[in-house]
Amino acid sequence: MVLYFTSAVVNPPFTIYMGKDKYENEDLIKYGWPEDVWFHVDKLSSAHVYLRLPKGQTIEEIPPEVLIDCAQLVKNNSIQGCKMNNINVVYTPWANLKKTGDMDVGQIGFFRHKEVRTIAVEKKINEIVNRLEKTKEERFPDLAAEKESRDREERNEKKAQLQEQKMKEKEEQRKRKEQEELRNYTSLMKSENMQTNEDGNDSDDFM
């Protein structure tokens, strides 16, 4: 089971989701999207929370209000963290999550620690947590199928972009060829004009 929340503090709203337990978290790690950003309470056990960004948006462009929503949701879903003040929440792009065979269920590492960011959470804000909880939906998605569908869409987009690029290059080559032919034709016409003038002069001398 995957729990979905809606952060509507900005328009359009953002989707936040997390696994019901550590086993669902394993699937989320495996079948995450490049647009996903992972959140977790630093140095404490907590839910693995994901924020799905619009395609093309980077982690630096997450609205501050949405970032706070994610941090509050992570804190609220940490057995220890929910009772503590002044904790840190770490977050990083999904692609930076590192999972090896010797890790326990739900455990992850990072490929590049410099891509891990931290947000400080002073205390739980009930207003935010309650607002998010009201949007909660329980679903049983086929994560593998969703990931394949998304990857297929990206492949098709790249294929279309490549075809468009080839068409542009072909069109540019055609225009360059036309311009080159026009220059050659213009040069030829000038030479013929010069010859015609000379012929005209000869005719005047004859008369």
C-alpha positions as CSV (number, residue, x, y, z in Angstrom):
1,M,0.0,0.0,0.0
2,V,1.1,3.5,-0.8
3,L,-0.2,6.6,0.9
4,Y,-0.7,9.7,-1.2
5,F,-1.0,13.3,0.0
6,T,-1.7,16.5,-1.8
7,S,0.3,19.7,-1.0
8,A,-2.1,22.4,-2.2
9,V,-0.2,25.4,-0.7
10,V,0.8,26.3,-4.2
11,N,-1.0,26.1,-7.6
12,P,-0.7,23.7,-9.2
13,P,-0.5,21.3,-6.2
14,F,2.2,18.8,-5.6
15,T,1.8,15.1,-4.9
16,I,3.6,13.6,-1.9
17,Y,3.6,9.8,-1.2
18,M,5.2,7.2,1.0
19,G,5.1,3.5,1.6
20,K,2.9,2.0,4.3
21,D,5.9,0.1,5.7
22,K,9.5,-0.7,4.9
23,Y,8.7,-3.3,2.3
24,E,6.7,-0.8,0.3
25,N,9.6,1.6,0.7
26,E,11.8,-1.0,-1.0
27,D,9.5,-0.9,-4.0
28,L,9.5,2.9,-4.0
29,I,13.3,3.0,-4.0
30,K,13.4,0.5,-6.9
31,Y,10.6,2.0,-9.0
32,G,11.1,5.7,-8.3
33,W,10.9,8.3,-11.1
34,P,13.7,10.8,-12.0
35,E,11.3,13.5,-11.0
36,D,11.0,12.2,-7.4
37,V,12.7,13.8,-4.4
38,W,13.3,11.5,-1.3
39,F,12.9,12.8,2.3
40,H,13.9,11.2,5.6
41,V,14.5,12.3,9.2
42,D,18.3,12.5,9.6
43,K,19.9,9.9,11.9
44,L,16.5,8.6,13.0
45,S,14.0,6.0,11.8
46,S,11.2,7.5,9.8
47,A,9.0,7.0,6.8
48,H,10.5,7.4,3.3
49,V,8.6,10.3,1.9
50,Y,8.7,11.2,-1.8
51,L,7.8,14.4,-3.6
52,R,7.0,14.2,-7.3
53,L,8.2,17.2,-9.2
54,P,6.9,18.4,-12.5
55,K,9.0,17.3,-15.4
56,G,11.9,19.7,-15.9
57,Q,11.8,21.1,-12.4
58,T,14.9,20.7,-10.2
59,I,15.3,20.2,-6.5
60,E,16.4,23.8,-6.1
61,E,13.0,25.0,-7.5
62,I,10.8,23.3,-4.8
63,P,8.6,26.0,-3.4
64,P,9.5,26.6,0.3
65,E,5.9,25.9,1.4
66,V,6.0,22.5,-0.2
67,L,9.4,21.8,1.3
68,I,7.9,22.5,4.7
69,D,5.0,20.2,4.0
70,C,7.3,17.4,3.2
71,A,9.5,17.9,6.2
72,Q,6.5,18.1,8.6
73,L,5.0,14.9,7.1
74,V,8.4,13.0,7.5
75,K,8.7,14.2,11.1
76,N,5.1,13.2,11.9
77,N,5.9,9.7,10.5
78,S,8.9,9.1,12.7
79,I,8.4,7.2,16.0
80,Q,11.2,9.2,17.7
81,G,11.2,12.3,15.5
82,C,7.6,13.1,16.0
83,K,8.2,13.6,19.8
84,M,11.4,15.6,19.4
85,N,12.0,19.3,18.6
86,N,14.8,20.7,16.5
87,I,15.4,17.7,14.2
88,N,16.9,17.7,10.7
89,V,15.2,16.2,7.6
90,V,17.5,15.2,4.7
91,Y,16.4,15.1,1.1
92,T,17.9,14.3,-2.3
93,P,16.9,13.4,-5.8
94,W,15.7,9.8,-6.2
95,A,18.5,9.1,-8.7
96,N,21.0,9.7,-5.9
97,L,19.7,6.9,-3.7
98,K,22.1,3.9,-3.5
99,K,20.8,0.4,-2.7
100,T,23.2,-2.5,-2.5
101,G,22.5,-6.2,-1.8
102,D,24.1,-6.2,1.7
103,M,21.7,-3.4,3.0
104,D,18.8,-4.2,5.3
105,V,15.2,-3.7,4.1
106,G,14.5,0.0,4.0
107,Q,18.1,1.0,4.3
108,I,19.7,3.2,1.6
109,G,22.8,5.1,0.9
110,F,23.8,7.9,-1.5
111,F,26.0,8.0,-4.6
112,R,27.0,11.6,-4.0
113,H,26.7,13.1,-0.5
114,K,27.1,16.6,-1.9
115,E,23.6,16.2,-3.5
116,V,22.0,15.6,-0.1
117,R,20.3,18.7,1.4
118,T,19.0,19.4,4.9
119,I,16.1,21.3,6.3
120,A,15.8,22.1,10.0
121,V,12.4,21.4,11.6
122,E,12.0,23.2,14.9
123,K,8.7,21.5,16.0
124,K,5.6,19.8,14.7
125,I,3.0,22.1,13.2
126,N,-0.3,20.5,13.7
127,E,-2.1,22.8,11.2
128,I,0.2,21.5,8.4
129,V,0.0,17.9,9.4
130,N,-3.8,17.9,9.7
131,R,-4.2,19.6,6.4
132,L,-2.1,17.0,4.7
133,E,-3.8,14.1,6.5
134,K,-7.2,15.2,5.2
135,T,-5.9,14.7,1.6
136,K,-4.5,11.1,2.4
137,E,-5.5,8.4,-0.1
138,E,-4.6,4.7,0.2
139,R,-3.8,3.0,-3.1
140,F,-2.3,-0.2,-4.4
141,P,-0.5,0.9,-7.5
142,D,1.5,-1.3,-9.9
143,L,4.7,0.6,-9.4
144,A,6.6,-1.4,-12.0
145,A,4.0,-0.8,-14.6
146,E,3.8,2.9,-13.8
147,K,7.6,3.2,-14.1
148,E,7.7,1.4,-17.4
149,S,4.9,3.6,-18.7
150,R,6.8,6.7,-17.7
151,D,10.1,5.4,-19.1
152,R,8.3,4.5,-22.4
153,E,6.9,8.0,-22.6
154,E,10.3,9.5,-22.1
155,R,11.8,7.3,-24.8
156,N,9.1,8.3,-27.2
157,E,9.7,12.0,-26.4
158,K,13.4,11.6,-27.0
159,K,12.8,9.8,-30.2
160,A,10.4,12.6,-31.4
161,Q,13.0,15.2,-30.4
162,L,15.7,13.4,-32.3
163,Q,13.5,13.1,-35.4
164,E,12.7,16.8,-35.2
165,Q,16.4,17.7,-34.8
166,K,17.2,15.6,-37.9
167,M,14.4,17.3,-39.9
168,K,15.8,20.7,-38.8
169,E,19.3,19.8,-39.9
170,K,18.0,18.5,-43.2
171,E,16.1,21.7,-43.8
172,E,19.2,23.8,-42.9
173,Q,21.3,21.7,-45.3
174,R,18.7,22.3,-48.0
175,K,18.7,26.1,-47.4
176,R,22.5,26.2,-47.4
177,K,22.5,24.3,-50.7
178,E,20.0,26.7,-52.2
179,Q,22.0,29.7,-51.0
180,E,25.2,28.2,-52.5
181,E,23.4,27.6,-55.8
182,L,22.0,31.1,-55.8
183,R,25.5,32.6,-55.2
184,N,27.0,30.5,-58.0
185,Y,24.1,31.5,-60.3
186,T,24.5,35.2,-59.4
187,S,28.3,35.0,-60.0
188,L,27.7,33.3,-63.4
189,M,25.2,36.0,-64.4
190,K,27.7,38.7,-63.6
191,S,30.3,37.1,-65.8
192,E,27.8,36.8,-68.7
193,N,26.8,40.5,-68.3
194,M,30.5,41.5,-68.5
195,Q,30.9,39.4,-71.7
196,T,27.7,40.9,-73.2
197,N,28.9,44.4,-72.6
198,E,32.2,43.6,-74.4
199,D,30.2,42.3,-77.3
200,G,28.1,45.4,-77.4
201,N,31.2,47.6,-77.5
202,D,32.5,45.6,-80.5
203,S,29.3,46.1,-82.3
204,D,29.5,49.9,-81.8
205,D,33.1,49.9,-83.2
206,F,31.9,48.0,-86.3
207,M,29.1,50.5,-87.0
